[in-house]
């Protein structure tokens, strides 16, 4: 099973928002939203929106919103 994990990460590496789901289209829409919601100031400071995949719910950060 592929699980898509969206993370919004600050310059220190701390995850500020995380949403995980099994639907690729939904995950890409979420990633676009995360990316678009970062301000120019945040981007200049090193904030990133990251989309990655994992194979198990055990690999998803514990504080994430998990969608089926």
N, C-alpha and C positions, 0 to 999 in steps of 0.2 A: 504494500500500500504506500502510495506517495502522499505525504502531508506537506502542504505549502505553508511556510512560516514567514510572516511579514513582521519586521522589526524596525522601529524608529530608535536610533542609537545616538547618544550624545558623544562629544569628543573624548570623554573618559572611558567610553565603552559601556556605559550603563544603558540598559534597555528602558525606554520610557513608555513605549506602546508595543504590544505584540498581539497579533491575531493569527490563529492557525486554522486551516481548513483543508478539506480533501478536494475541493473544486478549483481547478486551475484558473478558469475564467474569473471566478470570484476573487481568487488570490491576486491575480494581475490587476483587477480593478481596485482592490484594497491597496496594493503597492503604489499604483498611480496616485491614489488619494493621499497616502503617507508622503510621497515625494512632493506632491503639489502643496501640501500643508506646511512644509518646511519653509520658513522665511529665508530671504537672501542673507540676513544676518546669521541665522542658524547654519546655513550651508557654508558661509565664510568661516564660521567658527569650527567647522568639522563635523556637524551633524550629518547622519546618513539615513536613508531608508534602504533596508536590505530585504530582498526576497530570496529565500533559500528553501531547499527541500530536505526532508528527513524521512526515514522509513518506518518510524514508530512514534506513537504518542508519548512514549517515555523520553524521547529526544526533544520534545517541545518544552520551552521554558515554563516553569510551574505557574508563573503569574500571567500567562497569556489567556486571551479569550479564545475558547476552542469552539469552532463551528463545524457542524456535520453537514 
